């Protein structure tokens, strides 16, 4: 099965110019653990997680700073045509919770560990 068959297509993103406070608000209110970060052209530039925010706050002791310098860059991503097995391996080998699905640097979806587990459960 392919990523396009199990990915979530409604993905919340945040602009790289947003503040740490804006990230915290979304993480807490929506009860999520991370956000895909995009630039003005809507290209994926990274991911920011609750851990990234805690590291930034520990260093800065404030939450007004832009997230740009605290985004996990070098984003690991997959395409819609990647297999579920490939995504599962990527999630485990890199100890990450989610992987963005890109088409021409643009976000088209996201696959989480939960999505992969749901697929395994339904097909076995």
Secondary structure, DSSP 8 states (H G I E B T S, - for coil): -BGGGT-B----EEETT-BHHHHHHHHHHHT-SEEEEE-TT-BEEEEEEHHHHHHHHHHHS-S-SBGGGGSB-S--EE-TTSBHHHHHHHHHHTT-SEEEEEETTEEEEEEEHHHHHHHHHHH-
